[in-house]
Amino acid sequence: MQSPTVISARDLTKRYRDLTAVDGISFDIRQGECFGFLGPNGAGKTSTMKMISCVSPVTAGELLVQGWDVTRDQRAIKSALGVVSQADSLDSGLNVLQNLLSYGRYFNIDGEAARRHAWEALELFQLRDKAYQSPDELSGGMRRRLLIGRALLHEPSILVLDEPTTGLDPQTRHLVWDKLLHLKSQGITILLTTHYMEEAAYLCDRLVVMDRGRILVEGAPSDLILSHVGQEVVEIRVDWRRKSQLLSGLNGHGLEAEDRGDAVLLYGVNGSNQIPSDLDDYDVIRRPGNLEDVFLRLTGRELRES
């Protein structure tokens, strides 16, 4: 049986004067799943998260969080959410433990319960031995783990993470992933924005790819890969002088080709018998299709300003 819907958006819109950051999107997020928002800079991901978190008002449309309307029930919604934004909001005037305890006061957690939850968070994110240090003495990875731990202090049912592992080393990133999967196994719903395609594929049960304020596709990562790029991608390294000859030779083979500049990519190739035999003269690399292929096919390869 499908889990109940905890967040529902219908024709959700956000405008900043003449800029439409979110352009009439609709989606449903189920209890206990990790749901991802992917897209290039300016796609509308963070604006969507801010509306869910009741930080930025909705311009038009409907947005419900656990049945509460974000236009009327902000206090109830905020009590159900644990939010980790891109900004580092730790207080350098307090030690690590005090940062957690002071945060608990915003949710009227009594002193004994706040202290218990604080130590549990420090234990979960392997920061117990840093409890009495200043946040300024922590590495970037430790600070991010502390921010996530702080967001869990009031035992939220929904965790909102806006690019939580940006700038972290691989070891720390994998530690955070493991902790997030543990939280999901406990029934916590996770909303995630990220620029790491591997992270989205690893953590997300479902996701949307956004661009210019709109949702382009929605689905499970594996389903999106299969439907948009196929199980196998073939990269053909080719000199520009031979590229036109290669592309013309691919006509009639039923293959989807993309010119990447230094290479031509073939999508949806599920067997070697579909590759023309005259490619033996080229440098051919076969690899599984991945979420980054989907992302780039849908949103393009031009650089976007943040």
C-alpha positions in Angstrom: 0.0 0.0 0.0 1.3 3.5 -0.9 2.4 5.7 2.0 0.2 8.8 2.7 1.0 12.1 1.1 2.7 14.6 3.5 3.4 17.4 1.1 1.2 18.4 -1.8 1.6 21.2 -4.3 -0.8 22.3 -7.0 0.1 25.0 -9.5 2.7 26.3 -7.0 4.1 29.7 -8.2 6.7 32.1 -6.8 7.4 35.5 -8.4 10.0 38.1 -7.4 8.7 41.2 -9.2 9.3 40.4 -12.9 11.0 37.1 -12.3 9.0 33.9 -12.1 11.2 31.6 -10.0 8.6 28.8 -9.7 6.1 28.5 -12.5 3.0 26.5 -11.6 4.5 23.2 -10.5 2.6 20.3 -8.9 4.0 17.4 -6.9 3.2 15.0 -4.1 5.7 13.7 -1.5 5.0 10.6 0.5 5.7 9.8 4.1 9.0 8.2 4.7 10.6 8.8 1.3 13.5 10.8 0.2 12.3 13.2 -2.5 14.9 15.2 -4.6 14.8 18.5 -6.4 17.4 18.6 -9.2 18.1 21.5 -11.6 20.8 24.0 -12.7 21.3 27.3 -10.9 18.1 29.4 -11.0 15.8 26.4 -11.7 13.6 27.2 -8.7 14.7 24.5 -6.3 15.6 26.7 -3.3 12.6 28.9 -3.9 10.4 25.8 -3.6 12.1 24.7 -0.4 11.7 28.2 1.1 8.0 28.1 0.4 7.7 24.6 2.0 9.6 25.9 5.0 7.3 28.9 5.3 10.3 31.2 4.8 9.0 32.7 1.6 5.3 33.3 0.9 3.5 31.6 -1.9 2.6 33.9 -4.8 -0.1 31.6 -6.2 -1.3 28.0 -6.1 -1.8 25.6 -3.2 0.9 24.1 -0.9 0.0 21.7 2.0 2.4 20.3 4.5 0.9 17.4 6.5 -2.5 18.8 5.7 -1.6 22.3 6.9 -1.8 25.3 4.5 1.5 27.2 4.3 -0.5 30.5 4.0 -2.3 30.0 7.3 -0.6 27.4 9.5 3.1 28.4 9.5 3.6 27.7 13.2 2.3 24.1 13.0 4.3 23.5 9.8 7.6 24.8 11.2 7.2 22.6 14.3 7.1 19.5 12.0 10.1 20.5 9.9 13.8 20.3 10.5 15.5 22.7 8.0 19.2 22.8 6.9 19.7 25.7 4.6 22.8 26.4 2.5 23.8 29.1 5.0 25.9 28.2 8.1 24.0 29.7 11.0 26.1 28.4 13.9 26.8 30.8 16.8 30.6 31.1 17.3 30.0 32.6 20.7 28.6 29.3 22.0 30.2 25.9 22.1 28.8 22.9 20.1 26.6 21.6 22.8 25.3 25.1 23.6 24.4 25.7 20.0 22.1 22.7 20.2 20.6 23.6 23.5 19.9 27.2 22.5 18.2 25.9 19.4 15.9 23.7 21.5 14.5 26.8 23.2 12.9 27.9 19.9 10.7 24.8 20.2 10.0 25.0 23.9 11.9 21.8 24.6 12.5 21.6 28.4 16.1 21.5 29.6 16.4 17.8 30.4 14.8 16.7 27.1 16.9 19.2 25.1 20.1 17.9 26.7 19.2 14.3 26.0 18.3 15.1 22.3 21.5 17.1 21.9 23.7 14.3 23.1 21.8 11.9 20.8 22.4 14.1 17.9 26.1 14.4 18.7 26.4 10.7 19.0 24.6 10.1 15.7 26.9 12.4 13.8 30.1 11.4 15.6 30.6 14.7 17.3 30.4 13.7 20.9 34.0 14.5 21.6 33.6 18.0 20.1 30.7 19.0 22.5 32.7 21.7 24.4 34.6 23.1 21.4 33.7 26.2 19.5 32.1 25.7 16.1 35.0 27.7 14.7 37.3 24.8 15.7 35.4 22.3 13.6 36.1 21.4 10.0 33.5 22.2 7.3 32.3 18.6 7.3 31.8 18.7 11.1 29.9 21.9 10.9 27.5 20.5 8.3 26.9 17.4 10.4 26.2 19.7 13.4 23.7 21.7 11.4 21.8 18.5 10.4 22.0 17.3 14.0 20.6 20.6 15.2 17.7 20.4 12.8 16.7 17.0 14.3 16.7 18.3 17.9 12.9 18.7 18.1 12.3 15.3 16.5 10.8 16.6 13.2 8.8 14.3 10.9 10.2 16.1 7.8 13.8 17.0 7.1 14.5 19.7 4.5 18.0 19.7 3.2 19.2 22.4 0.7 22.5 21.1 -0.7 23.6 19.5 2.6 26.9 18.1 1.4 28.3 20.8 -0.8 32.1 21.2 -0.3 32.4 18.0 1.8 35.2 15.5 1.2 34.0 12.0 0.0 34.4 10.3 3.4 32.3 12.9 5.1 29.7 12.9 2.3 29.3 9.1 2.6 28.9 9.4 6.4 26.1 12.0 6.0 24.5 9.7 3.4 24.5 6.8 5.8 23.0 8.9 8.6 20.3 10.2 6.2 19.4 6.7 5.2 19.2 5.7 8.8 16.8 8.6 9.5 14.7 7.6 6.5 14.5 4.0 7.9 13.0 5.6 11.0 10.1 7.0 9.0 11.4 10.6 8.6 10.5 12.2 5.2 13.5 13.8 3.5 13.5 16.6 1.0 16.8 17.2 -0.8 18.3 19.6 -3.3 21.7 18.7 -4.6 24.1 19.2 -7.5 25.6 15.8 -6.9 23.9 13.4 -9.3 25.5 10.4 -7.5 24.0 11.7 -4.2 20.5 12.0 -5.7 20.7 8.5 -7.3 21.9 7.0 -4.0 19.4 8.7 -1.6 16.3 9.6 -3.5 13.3 7.3 -3.9 11.8 9.8 -6.4 12.9 13.1 -7.7 12.0 15.9 -10.1 14.3 17.7 -12.5 13.5 21.4 -12.7 14.5 24.1 -15.1 13.5 27.7 -15.4 10.9 27.2 -12.7 9.1 24.2 -14.2 9.3 20.5 -13.6 10.6 18.6 -16.7 10.3 15.1 -15.4 9.4 13.2 -12.2 10.2 9.6 -11.2 12.5 7.1 -9.6 16.2 7.7 -10.6 16.4 4.2 -12.2 13.2 4.8 -14.2 14.4 8.2 -15.5 17.7 6.8 -16.6 16.1 3.9 -18.5 13.5 6.1 -20.2 15.8 9.0 -21.1 19.2 7.6 -21.9 18.9 3.8 -21.7 20.8 1.2 -19.9 24.0 1.8 -21.9 25.6 5.0 -23.2 28.3 4.9 -25.8 30.9 7.6 -26.0 32.8 8.0 -29.2 35.9 10.2 -29.0 36.3 11.8 -32.4 38.4 14.6 -34.0 36.3 17.5 -35.3 37.5 16.8 -38.8 35.8 13.4 -38.8 32.7 14.3 -36.8 30.4 15.1 -39.7 31.4 11.8 -41.3 30.6 10.0 -38.1 27.2 11.7 -37.6 26.1 11.1 -41.2 27.1 7.5 -40.9 24.8 7.1 -37.9 21.7 8.1 -39.8 19.3 5.2 -40.3 20.6 3.2 -37.3 17.8 4.4 -35.0 20.3 5.8 -32.5 19.9 9.0 -30.5 23.2 11.0 -30.9 24.4 14.0 -29.0 27.4 16.1 -30.1 29.3 17.0 -26.9 32.2 18.7 -28.6 35.1 16.4 -28.0 32.8 13.3 -28.2 29.6 12.0 -29.7 27.3 10.2 -27.2 24.8 7.5 -28.3 21.9 6.9 -26.0 19.5 4.0 -25.7 21.9 1.4 -27.0 21.1 -2.0 -25.5 23.3 -4.3 -27.5 26.5 -4.3 -29.5 24.7 -5.4 -32.7 23.1 -2.0 -32.7 26.4 -0.2 -33.1 27.5 0.3 -36.7 30.5 -1.9 -37.6 32.4 1.0 -39.1 33.0 2.5 -35.6 36.0 0.2 -35.2 38.1 3.1 -36.4 37.0 5.3 -33.5 37.8 5.4 -29.8 34.6 3.9 -28.3 33.8 3.8 -24.6 30.7 1.9 -23.3 29.3 2.6 -19.9 26.0 2.4 -18.0 23.7 5.3 -18.3 23.5 7.5 -15.2 21.5 10.4 -13.7 24.0 13.0 -14.9 23.2 11.9 -18.5 19.5 12.5 -17.8 20.2 15.8 -16.2 22.3 17.1 -19.0 20.0 15.9 -21.8 17.1 17.6 -20.2 18.6 20.9 -19.0 21.4 21.4 -21.5 25.1 22.0 -21.0 25.4 25.8 -21.0 26.7 27.4 -17.8 24.1 29.1 -15.5 24.8 32.0 -13.2 23.9 31.4 -9.6 
